[in-house]
């Protein structure tokens, strides 16, 4: 079968005629020697509906051109196949590259997450260490406070003991002086009644001293009144001194 190209546009008026436009490719199925009409169908028609058209409206193509066209078509098909294969390969390669990239990104994300978790654990450890240090410091402060309180208590106790001792010494000294004055006023009392100890400076009285002193108190009321007054003033002075010391300790 020969192929022809339409030189002019032809409109098929009857049902058995084939209409076409200029430049359309027509496949010729049958030619009539005594007639000006030929039969054929359009090359782009999949149904291949045949019809008659005037032979002078078309130009028959040489066979070589058809073969060349077929070769070109084959070449184009091969090129398209190779292109398709290349594109498919490139698509696969891109997919593989994307997978590798995604895997690398996931690995990097995992590494970053691990680093962040390590940082968080380190921070938590540092916080725990700081808390432990604070606890130790608080415990040390509490111990120091307890030690200070104990020292204050011991100091207070020692001060109270010293004050008691001083008060006792003062009372003893006052009583000694009072009794000495009474002894001086009364010559009847023997000089051997009073014996002072050199180490403790305390009065050692005998039974005779007590008996004589009792008799002297009964006989001399004035000396008794003086002794009471001295003791009263002495107690007031002790209270005044103790209040002063307490105030000084509170200020310190």
C-alpha positions in Angstrom: 0.0 0.0 0.0 1.1 3.4 -1.0 0.9 6.5 1.1 -0.1 9.9 -0.2 -0.2 13.5 1.2 -3.1 15.8 0.6 -2.3 18.8 -1.6 -5.6 20.4 -1.1 -8.5 20.2 1.3 -11.4 17.9 0.3 -14.8 17.8 1.8 -16.6 14.5 1.3 -20.2 15.3 0.4 -21.4 11.7 0.1 -21.1 8.9 2.6 -18.7 6.8 0.5 -16.3 9.8 0.2 -13.3 10.5 2.4 -12.8 14.0 3.6 -9.4 15.4 4.7 -7.5 18.6 5.2 -4.4 19.9 3.4 -1.2 18.0 4.5 -3.1 15.0 5.8 -1.5 11.6 5.3 -3.6 9.1 3.5 -3.1 5.4 3.0 -4.2 4.3 -0.5 -5.9 0.9 -0.5 -7.1 0.8 -4.1 -6.6 2.7 -7.4 -8.8 2.8 -10.5 -7.2 3.0 -13.9 -10.1 4.4 -15.9 -11.3 6.6 -13.0 -10.0 9.8 -11.4 -11.0 8.5 -7.9 -9.0 6.4 -5.5 -9.9 4.6 -2.2 -8.1 4.9 1.1 -8.2 6.0 4.8 -6.5 8.5 7.0 -3.3 7.3 8.6 -4.2 8.7 12.0 -7.6 6.9 11.9 -7.6 3.9 14.2 -10.8 2.6 12.8 -9.4 2.7 9.2 -12.7 3.9 7.6 -12.2 3.9 3.9 -13.6 6.4 1.4 -13.2 7.7 -2.1 -11.3 10.9 -2.9 -10.0 12.5 -6.1 -6.5 11.3 -7.1 -5.4 14.8 -8.3 -5.9 16.1 -4.7 -3.0 14.0 -3.3 0.6 13.3 -4.1 1.8 9.8 -3.8 4.9 9.4 -1.6 7.8 7.3 -2.8 8.5 4.0 -0.9 11.9 5.1 0.2 10.5 7.9 2.2 8.2 5.5 3.9 11.0 3.2 4.8 13.0 6.1 6.1 10.1 7.2 8.1 9.7 3.7 9.6 13.4 3.7 10.4 13.1 7.1 12.0 10.2 5.9 13.9 12.1 2.9 15.1 15.0 5.1 16.0 12.7 7.4 17.9 11.1 4.5 19.6 14.5 3.1 20.6 15.6 6.6 21.8 12.4 6.9 23.8 13.0 3.4 25.2 16.6 4.3 26.2 15.4 7.6 27.6 12.7 5.8 29.6 15.3 3.3 30.9 17.6 6.1 31.7 14.9 8.0 33.4 13.8 4.9 35.3 17.4 4.4 36.3 17.8 8.0 37.3 14.5 7.8 39.2 15.8 4.7 41.0 19.1 6.4 41.7 17.3 9.5 43.0 15.2 7.2 45.2 18.3 5.5 46.5 19.9 8.8 47.1 16.9 10.1 48.8 16.8 7.0 51.0 20.5 7.4 51.8 19.9 11.1 52.6 16.9 10.2 54.8 18.9 7.5 56.6 21.8 10.0 57.1 19.4 12.6 58.4 17.8 10.1 60.7 21.2 9.1 62.0 22.1 12.8 62.6 18.8 13.4 64.4 19.5 10.3 66.6 23.0 11.6 67.3 21.6 15.0 68.2 18.9 13.4 70.4 21.6 11.4 72.1 23.7 14.5 72.7 20.7 16.4 74.1 19.9 13.5 76.4 23.5 13.3 77.5 23.4 17.1 78.2 20.2 16.7 80.1 21.7 13.9 82.2 24.8 15.9 82.9 22.6 18.9 83.9 20.6 16.6 86.2 23.8 15.2 87.7 25.1 18.8 88.3 21.9 19.8 89.9 22.0 16.7 92.2 25.6 17.5 93.1 24.6 21.1 93.9 21.7 19.9 96.0 24.1 17.5 97.9 26.5 20.4 98.4 23.7 22.6 99.7 22.6 19.8 102.1 26.1 19.3 103.3 26.5 23.1 103.9 23.2 23.2 105.7 24.2 20.3 107.9 27.6 21.9 108.6 25.8 25.2 109.5 23.4 23.3 111.8 26.4 21.5 113.4 28.2 24.8 113.9 25.0 26.4 115.3 24.6 23.5 117.7 28.3 23.8 118.7 27.8 27.5 119.2 24.7 26.9 121.3 26.6 24.3 123.4 29.5 26.7 123.9 27.1 29.5 124.9 25.5 27.1 127.4 28.8 26.1 128.8 30.0 29.7 128.9 26.8 30.7 130.7 27.2 27.8 133.2 30.8 28.8 133.8 29.9 32.4 134.2 27.1 31.4 136.6 29.5 29.3 138.6 32.0 32.1 138.7 29.4 34.5 139.8 28.2 32.2 142.5 31.8 31.7 143.6 32.4 35.4 143.6 29.1 36.1 145.4 30.0 33.4 148.0 33.5 34.9 148.4 32.0 38.4 148.8 29.4 37.2 151.3 32.1 35.4 153.2 34.3 38.4 153.2 31.5 40.7 154.4 30.5 38.3 157.1 34.1 38.1 158.2 34.4 41.8 158.4 31.1 42.1 160.3 32.2 39.5 162.7 35.6 41.1 163.1 34.0 44.4 164.0 31.8 42.6 166.5 34.8 40.8 167.9 36.7 44.1 168.2 33.7 45.7 170.1 33.7 42.7 172.5 36.9 42.1 174.3 35.4 39.1 176.0 35.8 36.9 172.9 39.1 35.2 172.8 41.6 35.9 170.0 41.7 32.2 169.2 38.1 32.1 168.0 38.9 33.2 164.4 41.4 31.2 162.3 41.8 32.2 158.7 43.0 29.6 156.2 45.8 31.0 154.0 44.9 28.9 151.0 41.1 29.2 150.8 40.7 32.4 152.8 37.7 31.0 154.5 36.7 31.2 158.2 37.1 28.2 160.3 34.9 28.5 163.4 34.9 26.4 166.5 32.0 25.5 168.8 33.3 28.1 171.3 33.1 30.9 168.6 29.5 30.0 167.8 28.5 30.0 171.5 30.2 33.3 172.2 28.9 34.9 169.0 25.3 33.9 170.0 25.7 35.5 173.4 27.2 38.7 171.8 24.2 39.0 169.3 21.7 38.7 172.2 23.5 41.4 174.1 24.2 43.9 171.3 21.2 44.6 169.0 22.8 47.4 167.2 25.5 45.2 165.6 22.7 42.8 164.3 20.9 45.7 162.7 24.0 46.9 161.0 24.8 43.4 159.7 21.3 43.0 158.2 21.6 46.4 156.5 25.0 45.4 155.0 23.6 42.2 153.7 20.6 44.0 152.2 22.9 46.4 150.3 25.1 43.6 149.3 22.2 41.7 147.7 21.1 44.8 145.8 24.6 45.4 144.5 24.8 41.7 143.3 21.5 42.0 141.5 22.6 45.2 139.8 25.9 43.6 138.7 24.1 40.5 137.3 21.7 42.6 135.3 24.6 44.6 133.8 26.4 41.4 132.8 23.2 40.0 131.2 22.7 43.2 129.2 26.3 43.1 128.0 26.1 39.5 126.9 22.9 40.2 125.0 24.5 43.1 123.2 27.5 41.0 122.2 
